[in-house]
Amino acid sequence: MTAHPFYAIHRHGMVRVAAATPVATAGDPLANAEAALLLARQADAQGVDLVVYPELNLTSYAIDDLHLQSAQHRATLAALAHVAAGSADLAPLLLMGAALPRNGRLYNCAVAISRGRILGVVPKTFLPNYREYYEKRWFASGAGLTGLTIDLGDIGADIPFGTDLLFAATDLPGFVVHAEICEDYWAPNPPSTAGALAGALICANLSASNIVIGKARERALLSAAQSARAVCAYIYSAAGIGESTTDLAWDGQGMIYELGEMLASSQRFVHAPTLTTADIDVERIAQERRRFGTFNDAAREAGHPETRFRRIAFDHRPHCADMGLARDIRRFPFVPNDPDKRDADCYEAFNIQVEALVKRLSAARAETLVIGVSGGLDSTHALIVAAKAMDRLEKPRSAILGFTMPGFATGEGTKAKAWSLMRALGITADEIDIRPAARQMLADMGHPFAEGQPVYDVTFENVQAGLRTDYLFRLANQRGGLVLGTGDLSELALGWCTYGVGDQMSHYAVNAGVPKTLIQFLIRWCIRTGQYDAETDQVLTEILAQEISPELVPADESGALQSTESMIGPYALNDFFAHYIIRHGLAPSKIAFLAWHAWRDVDAGRWPADFPADARVAYDLATIRHWLERFLVRFFRTSQFKRSALPNGPKVSAGGALSPRGDWRAPSDGVAEPWLQELVANMP
């Protein structure tokens, strides 16, 4: 294991949690205690911070009227004492289920234990008493019980008791836990909602939900919904094999969700004790709450639950070594790994762009649509979106005026692909050679290139980029059209566009909300789902296979073309950085940590077969840091003034957009120093 604190998950605002599925009994608390400790020891060895057990895992759930036997109560207290003693040297916070008597009533409880200390006891609020459930026959509801304590005899007196408890580590920021029990989250107003509004970032459910057909899907739906609605992580642990099957059966479903997304789930119907583990990003959750103003409004409307909850503090003393990362980090965060979800996302993204363009064309009453077609990815995607928009409007594709405008470095291959695509789509195609006008402009400026010197500076490049845009705008004036922009979200993040002209300016920026990596998948989706004909698909496939290049500087002596990614870094990494900065506002060192885990080995087997070749490469930490530093400078220091002057364009991805009228507002004269300093201070 690596020793530098950079590699430890706790350094990056993460908490490791587990849903435990012990092998149960039909009413033997001491055996249940041993089963719980077995998993607690395994969790400790794996660096787990929180273990959530099933409902009544110490007492056993399906023992019916045996819940009301004094011998059972005493055995449960003895089992609880055994767990406390046996966990004194273990790091994880344990949430155990037990039936505990108090003040002449019996409560179905979650018991929080940290390093042998009973922190508090949370009674179940909602007791099911319908169909197969009879809990009100044995238990009292904890509804309204706040500010109380419970006496557990030799285990401890004056232990906090009530539905108003949060458990908060003093030495691990964000490790704040709320517990509820089974039926509680089937209720219209789950107690965990108040717990989250009071400050819990992690909500846990101890459940003994029996299994029937379809119930596993229902539990998953509720866990996902609650983690999204309450802006939290949600850990669910249901009773498994070993409970009485007199009239019911048990499957041991364990799930871990974060902000609506499943991080881990158990294998059900297993006859061995299991831990379902994942690393929760509590910093990401906290950041999401800061952005989501409705969360604070809900706390206000609920009477600010944080003023009513008790925070039970405990010294966690977490494992701070490198224990790996128990969390899947997508290399392409804008693109799901799951093929079905990916297709669904591509369908939505493509149609968002098409319908947005349909509306703009209709509102502007434009007769034509003018677009520069280079044969590269971005103009290709903008053009196929435009073709589909014309189809939806029932207008001829010939109303799209496509122009290829070769410059000093335009390759014959890309120009040929541009022509092939325009012909295949049936648009009106033409060519304007910008080189004579560019030479004249360079000569008027006194540029050395006009005198025959091979000076390929930014002026040389931008004269070409600017002339192309000038032609397109004047052509649109002449022919009653709108200029369709082709620049994408990745280029806007990096400032890889020419201010006022080039990719930065158009009448409508249809690609402005789509990152480069998603554009590649969108084109593949169009091919796979038959959006166009076979001729078009063949050209699209060829365009996907070529290297990304602006083709503004002539090829070198070896014939190598100008490479965009050699200058600004791999788009796969840049899109990774952009996602975590724009959408989540994470610190650069944490982004580097996540990128390292995502990209540190090839591991081609992790990636779907239809992922591109650049999914099957590896980047070491030094390479990630190099390009991240470059990204931070470009994003925060040198590019915002371009984004502040963006034309209209649709937001496409939930990962964020950069319109100054939408997702992103920032000063045009900002600095990058705080981000660069944070990266330097926390990297190995």
C-alpha positions in Angstrom: 0.0 0.0 0.0 1.2 3.5 -0.7 2.0 5.6 2.3 1.2 9.2 1.3 -2.1 10.6 2.7 -3.1 11.5 -0.8 -4.0 7.9 -1.4 -6.4 7.5 1.6 -10.1 7.9 0.9 -10.7 9.9 4.1 -8.3 12.6 2.8 -10.8 13.2 0.0 -14.1 13.4 1.9 -15.1 9.8 1.6 -16.5 7.4 4.1 -16.5 3.6 3.6 -19.8 2.0 4.4 -21.2 -1.6 4.4 -24.5 -3.3 4.5 -24.1 -6.4 6.5 -26.0 -9.7 5.9 -25.2 -12.0 8.8 -26.5 -15.6 8.9 -29.5 -15.2 11.3 -31.2 -17.5 13.8 -34.8 -18.0 14.9 -34.3 -16.4 18.2 -30.8 -17.0 19.6 -29.4 -13.6 20.5 -25.9 -14.8 21.5 -25.4 -16.6 18.2 -26.7 -13.5 16.4 -24.1 -11.4 18.4 -21.3 -13.7 17.3 -22.5 -13.5 13.7 -22.6 -9.7 13.9 -19.1 -9.5 15.4 -17.7 -11.8 12.6 -18.8 -9.3 10.0 -17.6 -6.3 12.2 -14.1 -7.8 12.3 -14.1 -8.3 8.5 -15.3 -4.7 8.1 -12.6 -3.4 10.3 -10.0 -5.3 8.3 -11.4 -3.7 5.1 -11.3 -0.1 6.4 -15.0 0.2 6.7 -16.3 3.2 8.8 -20.0 2.2 9.1 -21.7 -1.2 9.2 -25.5 -1.3 8.9 -27.1 -4.6 10.1 -30.7 -5.8 9.5 -33.6 -5.0 11.7 -33.6 -6.9 15.0 -30.5 -8.8 13.9 -29.6 -9.4 17.5 -33.1 -10.4 18.7 -34.3 -12.1 15.5 -37.3 -10.7 13.7 -39.7 -13.5 12.9 -40.2 -14.8 16.4 -43.7 -13.4 16.9 -44.9 -13.5 20.5 -41.5 -14.6 21.8 -40.7 -10.9 21.6 -42.8 -10.5 24.8 -40.8 -13.0 26.8 -38.6 -11.7 29.6 -36.0 -14.4 28.9 -35.7 -13.1 25.3 -35.3 -9.5 26.6 -32.5 -10.6 28.9 -30.8 -12.6 26.2 -30.9 -9.6 23.9 -29.3 -7.3 26.5 -26.6 -10.0 27.1 -26.0 -10.2 23.3 -25.8 -6.4 23.1 -23.2 -6.4 25.9 -21.3 -9.1 24.1 -21.1 -7.0 20.9 -20.1 -3.9 22.8 -17.2 -5.8 24.5 -16.2 -7.5 21.3 -16.1 -4.3 19.2 -14.0 -2.2 21.6 -11.0 -2.4 19.4 -12.8 -2.2 16.1 -13.1 1.1 14.1 -16.5 0.8 12.4 -19.6 2.5 13.8 -22.1 -0.4 14.1 -25.8 0.0 13.7 -27.4 -3.1 15.3 -31.1 -4.1 15.5 -32.5 -5.1 18.9 -35.9 -5.1 20.7 -35.4 -3.2 24.0 -37.8 -2.6 26.9 -38.2 0.9 28.3 -40.8 2.3 30.7 -43.2 -0.6 30.3 -43.0 -0.7 26.6 -41.0 -2.7 24.0 -39.3 -0.9 21.2 -37.9 -2.1 17.9 -34.6 -0.2 17.9 -31.4 0.7 16.1 -28.5 0.7 18.5 -25.3 2.7 17.5 -22.1 1.3 18.9 -18.6 2.8 18.5 -15.5 1.1 19.8 -17.5 -0.7 22.5 -19.5 2.4 23.5 -23.3 2.5 23.1 -23.8 5.9 21.6 -27.6 5.9 21.4 -30.8 4.0 20.7 -33.3 5.0 17.9 -36.8 3.5 18.1 -38.8 2.6 15.0 -41.5 5.2 14.2 -43.8 3.4 11.8 -45.0 -0.1 12.8 -46.6 -2.1 10.0 -49.8 -3.9 11.1 -51.3 -5.0 7.8 -51.1 -8.2 5.6 -48.3 -10.3 7.1 -47.2 -7.7 9.7 -48.3 -7.6 13.3 -45.7 -5.3 14.9 -48.1 -3.3 16.9 -48.9 -6.5 18.8 -45.4 -6.4 20.3 -43.8 -3.0 19.9 -44.6 0.6 20.7 -43.9 3.4 18.2 -41.1 5.8 18.8 -43.1 8.7 17.2 -42.7 11.9 19.2 -40.1 10.4 21.6 -37.3 12.9 21.7 -34.8 14.2 24.3 -35.0 10.9 26.3 -32.6 8.3 27.6 -32.7 4.6 28.2 -31.2 2.5 31.0 -29.6 -0.7 29.7 -28.5 -2.0 33.1 -24.9 -3.1 33.2 -24.3 -1.9 29.6 -25.0 1.7 30.6 -27.5 4.1 32.0 -28.7 7.5 30.6 -28.0 6.4 27.0 -29.6 8.8 24.5 -32.9 7.4 23.3 -35.3 8.9 20.7 -36.0 9.6 17.1 -34.0 12.8 17.3 -30.5 11.3 17.2 -27.7 11.9 14.7 -24.3 10.2 15.2 -21.4 12.4 14.2 -17.7 11.6 14.2 -15.5 14.3 15.7 -12.5 13.3 13.5 -13.9 12.6 10.1 -15.8 15.5 8.5 -19.1 14.6 6.9 -19.4 11.3 8.8 -22.9 12.1 10.2 -25.4 9.3 10.3 -29.1 8.9 10.8 -30.9 5.6 11.4 -34.4 4.5 10.6 -36.0 1.1 10.5 -37.7 -0.8 7.7 -41.3 0.5 7.4 -40.0 4.0 8.2 -39.0 4.6 4.6 -42.2 3.1 3.2 -44.0 5.9 4.9 -44.9 9.1 2.9 -42.7 11.1 5.4 -39.7 8.9 6.2 -37.9 9.9 9.4 -34.7 10.0 7.3 -36.0 13.1 5.6 -35.9 15.1 8.8 -32.5 13.5 9.7 -31.0 14.6 6.4 -32.5 18.1 6.8 -30.9 18.1 10.2 -27.5 17.4 8.8 -27.1 13.7 8.3 -25.2 13.0 5.1 -25.6 9.2 5.5 -28.9 7.6 6.2 -29.2 4.0 7.1 -32.1 1.6 7.1 -32.1 -1.6 9.3 -34.8 -3.8 7.6 -36.3 -7.2 8.1 -38.5 -6.8 5.0 -39.5 -10.3 3.9 -39.2 -11.1 0.3 -42.0 -11.6 -2.2 -42.0 -11.3 -6.0 -41.1 -7.8 -7.1 -40.3 -6.5 -3.6 -36.5 -6.2 -4.4 -37.3 -3.7 -7.1 -39.6 -1.8 -4.8 -36.8 -1.5 -2.1 -34.3 -0.4 -4.8 -36.8 2.2 -6.0 -37.3 3.6 -2.5 -33.6 3.6 -1.7 -32.8 5.4 -4.9 -35.6 7.9 -4.4 -34.8 8.7 -0.8 -31.1 9.2 -1.5 -32.0 11.6 -4.3 -34.8 13.5 -2.6 -33.0 13.8 0.8 -29.7 14.5 -1.0 -27.8 11.9 1.0 -26.3 8.4 0.9 -28.7 5.6 1.8 -27.6 2.2 3.1 -30.2 -0.5 3.2 -29.8 -3.9 4.9 -32.5 -6.5 4.9 -32.6 -9.8 6.9 -31.2 -12.8 5.2 -31.0 -16.5 5.5 -31.6 -18.0 8.9 -34.7 -16.1 10.1 -37.8 -18.3 10.7 -39.6 -19.3 7.5 -42.9 -20.3 9.2 -44.9 -18.1 6.9 -42.3 -15.8 5.3 -39.0 -15.9 3.5 -35.8 -13.7 3.5 -33.3 -12.7 0.8 -30.7 -10.6 2.5 -30.8 -7.6 0.1 -28.2 -5.0 0.8 -27.9 -1.8 -1.2 -25.9 1.4 -1.1 -27.1 4.5 -3.0 -25.7 8.0 -3.3 -27.8 10.9 -4.7 -30.1 8.4 -6.5 -27.3 6.3 -8.0 -26.6 2.7 -6.9 -23.0 2.2 -5.8 -23.3 -1.4 -4.7 -25.8 -4.2 -4.2 -25.6 -7.6 -2.6 -26.1 -11.0 -4.1 -29.4 -12.2 -2.6 -30.3 -15.7 -1.1 -26.7 -16.4 0.0 -26.0 -18.9 2.8 -22.8 -17.2 3.9 -22.3 -13.9 5.8 -21.6 -11.0 3.5 -20.6 -7.4 3.4 -21.7 -5.1 0.6 -19.2 -2.3 0.6 -18.8 1.1 -1.1 -17.1 4.4 -0.5 -19.6 7.3 0.0 -18.5 10.7 -1.2 -19.8 12.9 1.6 -18.1 15.9 0.3 -20.0 15.5 -3.0 -23.2 15.2 -1.1 -22.4 18.4 0.9 -21.6 20.3 -2.3 -24.8 19.1 -3.8 -26.8 20.5 -0.9 -25.1 23.9 -1.2 -26.1 24.1 -4.8 -29.6 22.8 -4.3 -31.4 25.7 -2.7 -34.6 23.8 -2.4 -32.9 21.6 0.3 -32.5 24.6 2.6 -36.0 25.8 1.8 -37.3 22.4 2.8 -35.4 22.6 6.1 -37.1 26.0 6.7 -40.5 24.7 5.9 -39.9 21.7 8.2 -39.1 24.1 11.1 -35.3 23.6 10.8 -34.9 20.0 12.2 -31.3 20.7 13.1 -32.6 22.7 16.1 -34.5 19.6 17.3 -32.0 16.8 16.7 -29.2 15.8 19.2 -25.8 15.2 17.7 -24.1 12.3 19.5 -20.4 12.9 19.0 -17.9 10.1 19.0 -14.2 9.7 18.3 -14.0 7.5 15.3 -10.3 7.1 14.8 -10.6 5.9 11.2 -8.1 3.9 9.3 -6.1 6.5 7.4 -4.0 4.2 5.2 -4.5 3.5 1.5 -7.2 0.9 1.5 -8.0 1.3 -2.2 -11.2 2.7 -3.5 -14.5 0.8 -3.2 -16.3 2.8 -5.8 -16.5 2.6 -9.5 -15.2 5.8 -11.2 -16.3 6.1 -14.8 -13.6 7.2 -17.2 -16.2 9.0 -19.2 -18.4 10.6 -16.5 -20.7 12.1 -19.2 -21.3 8.7 -20.6 -22.9 5.7 -18.7 -21.1 2.4 -18.9 -24.3 0.5 -19.0 -25.3 0.0 -22.7 -29.1 0.5 -22.1 -28.5 3.7 -20.0 -26.0 4.9 -22.6 -28.5 4.5 -25.4 -31.2 6.2 -23.4 -28.9 9.1 -22.7 -27.8 9.4 -26.3 -31.5 9.3 -27.4 -32.2 12.2 -25.1 -29.1 14.2 -25.9 -29.6 14.0 -29.6 -33.3 14.9 -29.5 -32.6 17.8 -27.1 -30.3 19.2 -29.7 -32.6 18.5 -32.6 -35.7 20.0 -30.9 -33.8 23.0 -29.7 -32.7 23.8 -33.2 -36.2 23.2 -34.6 -37.5 25.8 -32.2 -34.8 28.3 -33.1 -35.3 27.9 -36.8 -39.0 28.3 -36.4 -38.8 31.3 -34.2 -36.2 33.0 -36.5 -38.2 32.1 -39.6 -34.9 31.4 -41.3 -35.0 30.3 -44.9 -31.7 28.4 -44.7 -29.1 27.1 -42.2 -25.5 27.9 -42.9 -22.7 25.7 -41.5 -19.0 25.2 -42.1 -18.2 21.5 -42.6 -14.6 20.6 -41.9 -14.9 16.8 -41.9 -14.1 16.8 -38.1 -16.2 15.5 -35.2 -17.9 18.7 -34.1 -19.1 20.0 -37.5 -20.1 16.5 -38.4 -22.3 16.2 -35.4 -23.8 19.6 -35.8 -24.6 18.8 -39.4 -26.4 15.5 -38.7 -28.4 17.3 -36.0 -29.3 20.0 -38.6 -30.4 17.3 -41.1 -32.7 15.7 -38.5 -34.1 19.1 -37.6 -35.0 19.8 -41.2 -36.7 16.4 -41.4 -38.8 17.2 -38.3 -39.7 20.6 -39.9 -40.6 18.8 -43.1 -38.2 21.1 -45.0 -35.8 19.9 -47.6 -32.3 19.2 -46.5 -31.2 21.3 -49.4 -32.1 24.3 -47.2 -28.9 23.5 -45.2 -26.0 25.3 -46.9 -22.8 23.5 -46.1 -19.4 25.0 -46.9 -16.0 23.4 -46.8 -13.4 26.1 -46.5 -9.9 24.8 -47.0 -7.0 26.7 -45.5 -3.2 26.3 -45.5 -3.2 23.0 -43.6 -6.5 21.4 -44.7 -5.9 17.7 -45.4 -7.3 16.2 -48.5 -8.7 13.3 -46.4 -10.8 15.5 -44.1 -11.9 17.7 -47.0 -13.0 14.6 -48.9 -14.9 13.4 -45.9 -16.6 16.7 -45.6 -17.8 16.5 -49.2 -18.8 12.9 -48.8 -20.9 13.7 -45.8 -22.6 16.7 -47.4 -23.5 14.6 -50.5 -24.7 11.7 -48.4 -27.0 13.9 -46.4 -28.3 15.7 -49.5 -27.6 19.2 -48.4 -26.5 22.1 -50.6 -22.7 21.9 -50.7 -20.1 24.4 -51.8 -16.4 25.2 -51.3 -14.7 28.5 -50.6 -10.9 28.5 -50.6 -9.9 31.0 -47.9 -6.2 31.0 -48.7 -6.2 34.0 -51.0 -8.1 36.1 -48.5 -5.9 34.9 -45.7 -2.7 35.7 -47.6 -4.0 39.2 -48.3 -4.9 39.7 -44.6 -1.5 38.5 -43.5 0.2 40.7 -46.0 -1.8 43.7 -44.9 -0.7 42.9 -41.3 2.9 42.6 -42.3 3.0 39.0 -41.1 6.2 37.0 -42.1 4.2 34.2 -43.7 3.2 36.7 -46.5 6.9 37.0 -47.3 7.4 33.3 -47.6 8.6 32.6 -44.0 7.1 29.5 -42.3 5.9 31.4 -39.2 2.9 29.5 -37.9 1.9 31.5 -34.8 -1.5 32.1 -33.2 -2.1 35.0 -35.6 -1.6 32.7 -38.6 -4.0 30.2 -37.1 -6.7 32.7 -36.1 -6.7 34.5 -39.4 -7.9 31.3 -41.0 -10.4 30.6 -38.2 -11.8 34.1 -38.3 -12.1 34.2 -42.1 -14.2 31.1 -42.1 -16.7 32.6 -39.6 -16.7 35.9 -41.5 -17.7 34.1 -44.7 -20.4 32.1 -42.9 -22.0 35.2 -41.3 -22.0 37.1 -44.6 -23.4 34.0 -46.5 -26.2 33.9 -43.9 -26.9 37.6 -44.5 -27.0 37.0 -48.2 -29.2 33.9 -48.2 -31.6 34.5 -45.3 -30.0 32.0 -43.0 -28.7 31.3 -39.5 -25.1 30.3 -38.8 -25.0 27.0 -36.9 -22.2 26.8 -34.4 -20.1 23.7 -34.1 -18.0 24.2 -31.0 -18.5 21.9 -28.1 -18.5 22.0 -24.3 -15.0 20.6 -24.0 -13.6 23.4 -26.2 -15.5 26.0 -24.2 -14.0 24.6 -20.9 -10.5 24.8 -22.4 -11.0 28.1 -24.2 -10.0 26.2 -27.4 -11.9 28.6 -29.6 -11.2 31.9 -31.3 -12.9 34.8 -29.5 -15.5 36.6 -31.5 -15.1 34.3 -34.5 -14.2 30.6 -35.1 -15.9 28.1 -32.9 -16.8 30.7 -30.3 -19.4 32.6 -32.4 -22.6 31.7 -34.3 -26.3 32.4 -34.4 -27.0 29.2 -32.4 -24.4 27.0 -30.7 -26.1 23.6 -30.9 -23.1 21.7 -29.5 -22.3 24.0 -26.7 -23.8 21.7 -24.0 -22.2 18.5 -25.4 -18.6 17.4 -24.4 -16.3 15.9 -27.0 -16.5 12.4 -25.5 -20.2 12.4 -25.6 -20.2 13.6 -29.2 -18.3 10.5 -30.2 -20.9 8.3 -28.5 -23.7 10.3 -30.1 -22.4 9.7 -33.6 -21.9 6.0 -32.8 -25.5 5.9 -31.5 -26.8 7.4 -34.7 -25.0 4.8 -36.7 -26.1 1.9 -34.5 -29.8 3.0 -34.4 -30.1 3.7 -38.1 -30.8 7.4 -37.9 -29.5 7.9 -41.4 -28.7 5.7 -44.5 -25.8 3.3 -45.1 -23.8 5.8 -47.1 -24.0 8.4 -44.3 -23.1 5.8 -41.7 -20.0 4.8 -43.7 -18.7 8.4 -43.7 -19.5 8.9 -40.0 -17.5 5.8 -39.2 -14.5 7.1 -41.1 -14.7 10.5 -39.4 -14.8 8.8 -36.0 -11.6 6.9 -36.8 -9.4 10.0 -37.6 -7.3 12.0 -35.2 -8.7 15.2 -33.8 -6.8 18.2 -35.5 -7.6 21.9 -36.1 -5.6 21.6 -39.3 -4.4 25.2 -39.1 -0.7 24.5 -39.3 0.8 22.5 -42.2 2.1 19.0 -41.6 5.6 18.6 -40.4 8.5 17.0 -42.4 7.3 13.5 -41.4 3.8 14.3 -42.6 2.3 14.4 -39.1 -0.7 16.7 -38.8 -1.2 19.2 -36.1 -2.6 17.3 -33.1 -5.1 19.0 -30.8 -4.7 16.6 -27.9 -0.9 16.9 -27.9 -1.3 20.6 -27.2 -4.2 20.7 -24.7 -4.3 17.2 -23.4 -6.5 14.1 -24.0 -10.1 15.1 -24.3 -11.0 12.0 -22.2 -9.0 13.5 -19.3 -10.2 17.1 -19.9 -13.8 16.0 -19.9 -13.2 14.1 -16.7 -11.7 17.2 -15.1 -14.5 19.4 -16.4 -17.3 17.2 -15.1 -16.0 17.2 -11.5 -15.3 21.0 -11.5 -18.4 22.2 -13.3 -20.9 19.8 -11.8 -19.5 19.1 -8.4 -17.0 21.8 -7.6 -14.5 19.3 -6.2 -10.9 20.2 -5.1 -8.2 19.6 -7.8 -6.3 17.1 -5.6 -9.5 15.0 -5.2 -10.1 15.2 -9.0 -6.6 13.9 -9.5 -7.2 11.1 -7.0 -10.4 10.1 -8.8 -8.7 10.3 -12.2 -5.8 8.2 -11.0 -8.2 5.4 -9.9 -10.1 5.6 -13.2 -7.1 5.7 -15.5 -4.1 4.1 -13.7 -4.3 0.8 -15.6 -5.6 -0.3 -18.9 -7.9 -2.9 -17.5 -9.7 -3.2 -20.9 -12.1 -5.8 -19.6 -13.9 -3.2 -17.5 -15.1 -1.2 -20.5 -17.8 -2.2 -22.9 -16.8 -3.5 -26.2 -18.2 -0.5 -28.1 -16.0 2.0 -26.1 -13.4 3.8 -28.2 -9.7 2.9 -28.2 -8.9 5.8 -25.8 -10.8 4.0 -23.1 -8.1 1.4 -23.2 -5.1 3.5 -22.2 -3.6 4.3 -18.9 -2.3 7.5 -17.4 0.1 7.7 -14.4 -0.4 10.3 -11.7 2.3 12.6 -13.1 0.6 12.7 -16.4 -2.8 13.4 -14.8 -1.3 16.1 -12.7 0.4 17.8 -15.7 -2.8 18.0 -17.8 -4.9 18.9 -14.7 -2.7 21.9 -14.1 -3.0 23.0 -17.7 -6.8 22.5 -17.5 -7.0 24.7 -14.3 -5.1 27.5 -15.9 -7.1 27.4 -19.1 -10.5 27.0 -17.3 -10.1 29.5 -14.5 -7.6 32.1 -15.8 -7.7 32.4 -19.5 -11.1 31.3 -20.9 -14.0 32.7 -19.0 -14.2 35.9 -21.1 -15.0 33.7 -24.1 -17.7 31.9 -22.2 -19.2 35.2 -21.0 -20.0 36.1 -24.6 -21.5 32.8 -25.7 -24.4 32.6 -28.2 -27.5 30.7 -27.2 -27.4 26.9 -27.2 -29.2 24.1 -25.3 -28.1 22.6 -22.1 -27.8 18.8 -22.8 -26.1 17.0 -19.9 -26.9 17.0 -16.2 -23.1 17.2 -15.8 -23.5 20.9 -16.4 -23.2 23.6 -19.1 -21.1 26.8 -19.4 -23.6 29.4 -20.5 -23.4 32.6 -18.5 -27.2 32.6 -18.6 -27.5 29.1 -17.2 -25.2 26.9 -15.2 -22.0 28.9 -15.0 -21.4 32.4 -13.8 -17.8 33.5 -13.1 -15.7 36.6 -13.5 -14.0 37.1 -16.8 -10.9 38.2 -15.1 -10.6 35.4 -12.5 -7.5 33.7 -11.4 -6.5 30.0 -11.1 -4.1 30.3 -8.1 -6.4 28.9 -5.4 -6.9 25.7 -7.4 -3.3 25.4 -8.4 -2.2 25.9 -4.8 -4.6 23.3 -3.5 -3.3 20.8 -6.0 0.4 21.4 -5.2 -0.3 21.3 -1.4 -2.0 18.0 -1.4 -0.3 15.9 -4.1 2.5 13.4 -3.4 
